[in-house]
Amino acid sequence: MHNFIALIFTLLMTSVAQGQTEQTLPINKQRLIDQAQGWVSQQTAVAPEQIEIAAIDRRLLVPDCGGDFIFSFPYASSQQTIKVKCPDTGWQIFVGVSLHRSSKGFVFKQDMQVNQTVTATEVTEKTFVRPVKGVVTSVEELNNQSLVRGVEAGDLVLKRYLADTVLVYQLKRDILQGETIRSEDITKLSMSQPRTAVDQRFPMRLISQSVAAQDLWAGAIISRRDLSVKHMVMMAKTIVTRGQRLSPQNTELKAYYGKLPSDALLEAADLNQMEAIHTVRAGQLLRSSDVRLMSMVNKGDTVVLNVGSGLLNISTTMIALENGKLDQQISLLNPESNETVRAVVSGPGEARGL
């Protein structure tokens, strides 16, 4: 008897997977299903139409039962199986149950096009008899979202239809290379992120700090490669010859547009005590490769050597025996005693004892 019941239960659970199809059922079987749905509904507070009873398989024969069937949950921890018994004949069977609880989501109120922004005003809430996979369930999920495909009124608001909204900039007129792009030259467009390129996503302030890197046409969406960004860099104001010291008289801080070399000098302080390695033409951007630390002391110069500190500081005039840059050790000659000493260059024409 138990083996027979187990076989019937297996056949019935297979029919659950296949789903209940629309067909005319025998009167006794339909009566069992109707009564089972009503009983399960009372036990679970789920509407009868949301309850699926796995009893439509044609191999299941339901005998005539004079009275109502008696139902129970045979397993305390599960509501996926019920036991059905006919008290008049003693016939019984285990039947599979599927509960399809209702869920809430949204549908579109109107037709909408690709890239349109979706807000709470374009959708309306709807209750579904069964859960719908991937449907938007709260208006918070619509924040900053736009459509990646067109929809019609009544379509479900599915997450796969939405994407983050980004702002891009479209030209109203032709722009020539080197020309400044003004705010009145562009239209701001909201588009779904997947429909834009990575280099089309940037803040408006980047445009205000740039000029056109090439000729651009009206209607084009601006990308980063279309812009030469402004940088403030140190440039040669006049021709600077090899070995000439860099100073405010021959250099200036000036706007530079385009890709910035990694070793560009950005501040006047970067040129402190520097000299040109080679000739630099006027208007040329200054780089670390163009300059070097200049010599503070040249061979044969008179150098003041300071020994000690404070009240105990002693200064002596010496002669440099070699060139020296800041903080570099050099040899000095005492002209009175012909003694040679080592010292560290501390400034133009100055050194300190070791």
LUMTORDREN-71928 format. One line per field, with one value per residue (C-alpha): x, y, z. Coordinates in steps of 0.1 Angstrom, whole numbers, plus 5000, padded with zeros to 4 digits. Each point is the difference from the previous one (the first is absolute). Layout:
N
east = X, ...
north = Y, ...
up = Z, ...
//
This chain:
354
east = 5000, 5028, 5019, 4968, 4996, 5036, 4997, 4969, 5017, 5030, 4977, 4981, 5032, 5011, 4967, 5007, 5032, 4981, 4974, 4963, 4987, 4965, 4981, 4966, 5005, 4978, 4973, 5015, 5035, 4988, 4980, 5031, 5020, 4973, 4997, 5038, 5005, 4973, 5015, 5036, 4988, 4984, 5032, 5025, 4980, 5009, 4973, 4987, 5009, 5036, 5001, 5010, 4989, 5021, 4971, 4994, 5022, 4977, 5015, 4985, 4965, 4978, 4972, 4965, 4999, 4965, 5010, 5027, 5037, 5020, 5034, 5030, 5037, 5018, 5034, 5001, 5028, 4986, 4969, 5011, 4981, 4965, 4984, 4965, 4977, 4964, 4984, 4972, 5023, 5034, 5017, 5029, 5029, 5028, 4998, 5026, 4991, 5015, 4992, 5004, 4998, 4992, 5026, 5001, 5018, 4996, 4988, 5005, 4971, 5010, 5022, 5036, 5031, 5036, 5020, 4969, 5003, 4976, 4985, 4971, 4976, 5005, 4991, 4972, 5000, 4984, 4994, 5010, 4984, 5034, 5035, 5016, 5037, 5020, 4971, 5006, 4983, 5007, 5002, 5035, 5013, 4990, 5024, 5022, 4988, 4993, 4988, 5024, 4970, 4967, 4968, 4963, 4973, 4992, 5035, 5016, 5027, 5028, 5035, 5016, 4982, 5018, 5035, 5016, 4995, 5031, 5004, 5017, 5006, 4990, 5013, 4975, 5025, 5033, 5031, 5035, 5032, 5013, 4967, 4984, 4968, 4975, 4970, 4976, 5017, 4988, 4968, 4999, 4984, 4990, 5008, 5000, 5036, 5003, 4992, 5030, 5038, 5022, 5018, 4967, 4993, 5017, 4990, 4991, 5030, 5024, 4985, 5004, 5037, 5007, 5001, 4991, 5028, 4987, 4973, 4966, 4966, 4966, 4980, 5030, 5002, 5031, 5026, 5032, 5021, 4983, 5014, 5034, 4999, 5017, 5029, 5020, 5037, 5033, 5011, 5030, 4991, 5031, 5027, 5020, 5035, 5020, 5013, 4978, 4983, 4962, 4983, 4967, 5016, 5002, 4972, 4962, 4970, 4977, 4971, 5009, 4974, 5004, 5016, 5023, 5035, 5005, 5032, 4984, 5010, 4969, 5013, 5025, 5016, 5009, 5025, 5017, 5038, 4995, 5018, 4993, 5017, 4994, 4985, 4963, 4979, 4975, 4965, 5014, 4986, 5028, 5007, 5023, 5020, 5007, 5016, 5025, 5011, 5024, 5035, 5001, 5037, 5024, 5037, 5021, 4971, 5005, 4980, 4990, 5005, 4979, 5011, 4980, 4966, 4986, 5025, 5027, 4997, 5033, 5001, 5030, 5006, 5010, 5006, 4979, 5021, 4970, 4964, 4973, 4962, 4978, 5007, 5029, 5034, 5030, 5036, 5010, 5035, 5010, 5022, 5019, 5010, 4997, 4979, 4973, 4967, 4967, 4968, 4963, 4986, 4973, 4991, 5014, 5037, 4995, 5009, 4999, 5026, 4995
north = 5000, 5024, 4993, 5007, 5033, 5010, 4992, 5021, 5029, 4999, 5001, 5029, 5021, 4994, 5016, 5030, 5007, 4997, 5025, 4998, 5002, 5009, 4968, 4985, 4979, 4972, 5012, 4982, 5014, 5035, 4997, 4989, 5030, 5025, 4988, 4998, 5035, 5013, 4981, 5011, 5036, 4999, 4986, 5024, 5031, 4997, 5006, 4967, 5012, 5002, 4964, 4973, 4964, 4974, 4976, 5004, 4971, 4976, 4970, 5012, 4986, 5015, 4978, 5014, 5011, 5004, 5028, 5027, 4990, 5005, 5018, 5004, 5010, 4967, 5018, 5026, 5019, 5002, 5012, 4986, 4967, 4992, 4967, 4995, 4974, 4989, 4990, 4980, 4976, 5003, 5010, 5024, 5016, 5025, 5030, 5027, 5037, 5031, 5034, 5030, 5030, 5034, 5026, 5037, 5018, 5027, 5003, 5029, 5025, 5010, 4992, 5012, 5001, 4990, 5024, 5015, 5005, 4979, 5015, 4991, 5021, 4977, 4967, 4987, 4973, 4966, 4968, 4968, 4966, 4985, 5014, 5015, 4995, 5032, 5025, 5033, 5000, 5034, 5036, 5004, 4975, 5026, 5026, 5014, 4973, 5002, 4974, 4979, 4989, 5014, 4988, 5002, 5009, 4970, 4984, 4988, 5023, 4975, 5007, 4989, 5028, 5026, 5014, 5030, 5033, 5020, 5035, 5006, 5031, 5005, 5029, 5025, 5014, 4992, 5006, 5005, 4985, 5022, 5018, 5003, 4981, 5023, 4988, 5015, 4978, 4967, 4982, 4978, 4965, 4973, 4965, 4965, 4991, 4969, 5022, 5023, 4996, 5002, 5031, 5018, 5001, 5029, 5031, 5033, 5017, 4980, 5018, 5034, 4992, 4989, 5009, 4978, 4975, 4997, 5013, 4990, 4999, 5011, 4971, 4980, 4987, 5014, 4975, 5005, 4995, 5030, 5022, 5015, 5006, 5032, 4996, 5028, 4993, 5018, 5012, 5018, 5037, 5007, 4979, 4983, 4989, 4970, 5007, 5031, 5003, 4997, 5030, 5020, 5021, 4972, 4976, 5003, 4980, 4996, 4979, 4969, 4980, 4963, 4969, 5010, 4984, 4982, 5020, 5035, 5027, 5015, 5026, 5028, 4983, 4970, 5023, 5013, 4999, 4983, 5005, 4989, 4968, 5011, 5029, 5004, 5021, 5026, 4985, 4965, 4980, 4994, 4964, 4984, 4987, 5036, 5012, 4991, 5014, 5029, 5003, 5022, 5001, 4999, 4990, 5031, 5018, 5017, 4980, 5010, 4969, 5001, 4977, 4996, 5018, 5029, 5021, 4973, 5003, 5007, 5012, 4996, 5010, 4970, 4992, 4973, 4973, 4985, 5008, 4992, 4999, 5005, 4974, 4986, 4995, 5018, 5008, 5035, 5015, 5024, 5025, 5011, 4965, 4981, 4975, 4980, 4992, 4983, 5019, 4999, 5026, 5018, 5028, 5022, 5007, 4984, 4967, 4984, 4979, 4962
up = 5000, 5010, 4967, 4980, 5018, 4994, 4963, 4997, 5018, 4976, 4970, 5014, 5008, 4963, 4989, 5022, 4981, 4967, 5013, 4999, 4965, 4990, 4995, 5009, 5032, 5013, 5024, 5030, 4993, 4995, 5033, 5018, 4986, 5009, 5035, 5005, 4988, 5024, 5029, 4993, 4996, 5035, 5015, 4982, 4993, 4963, 4974, 4985, 4965, 5012, 5012, 4975, 5009, 4982, 4992, 4963, 4988, 4980, 5018, 5033, 5003, 5027, 5012, 5008, 5036, 5015, 5023, 5000, 5000, 5032, 4996, 5022, 4998, 5007, 5006, 5027, 4984, 4965, 4982, 4966, 5006, 5012, 5009, 4984, 5015, 4992, 5034, 4984, 4981, 5018, 4967, 5005, 4981, 5004, 4976, 4993, 5005, 4986, 5017, 4977, 5023, 4985, 4995, 4992, 4972, 4974, 4964, 4975, 4997, 4965, 4970, 5006, 4978, 5005, 5022, 5016, 5038, 5020, 5031, 5023, 4978, 4970, 5019, 5021, 5026, 4993, 5020, 4983, 5008, 4999, 5006, 4969, 4996, 4994, 5005, 5017, 5034, 5014, 4986, 5015, 4974, 4973, 5014, 4971, 4977, 4962, 4974, 4980, 4977, 4990, 5020, 4996, 5024, 5023, 4996, 5032, 5015, 4999, 5014, 4967, 4982, 5022, 5004, 5017, 4983, 4991, 4986, 4966, 4980, 4964, 4978, 4986, 4974, 4983, 5021, 4985, 5015, 5028, 5005, 5034, 5005, 5018, 5021, 4973, 4974, 5016, 5009, 5030, 4993, 5025, 4987, 5014, 5009, 4977, 4970, 5007, 4996, 5031, 4987, 4995, 5037, 5018, 5019, 4983, 5016, 4978, 4970, 5016, 5006, 4964, 4963, 4970, 4992, 4965, 4977, 5014, 4982, 5012, 5015, 5012, 5036, 5015, 5013, 5020, 4969, 4984, 5028, 5007, 5037, 5014, 5024, 5017, 4994, 5000, 4965, 4986, 4996, 4979, 4984, 5028, 4989, 5013, 5035, 5006, 5033, 5000, 5017, 5000, 4972, 4975, 5012, 5008, 5011, 4970, 4988, 4980, 4981, 4991, 5015, 5028, 5001, 5033, 5008, 4993, 5024, 5016, 5025, 5000, 5031, 4977, 4982, 5032, 4994, 4967, 4967, 4964, 4988, 4964, 4981, 5007, 4976, 5011, 5007, 5006, 5029, 5025, 5012, 5025, 4970, 4989, 5033, 5026, 5034, 4993, 5015, 5031, 4999, 4970, 5000, 5009, 5018, 5033, 5026, 5035, 5023, 5032, 5028, 5032, 5008, 5018, 5020, 4993, 4963, 4982, 4964, 4978, 4964, 4978, 4964, 4982, 4984, 4982, 4990, 5025, 5001, 5031, 5028, 4979, 5016, 4984, 5008, 5012, 5002, 5028, 4981, 5032, 5012, 4967, 5020, 4981, 5018, 4990, 5004, 4990, 4976, 5019, 4975, 4973, 5010, 5034, 5017, 5035, 5017, 5004
//
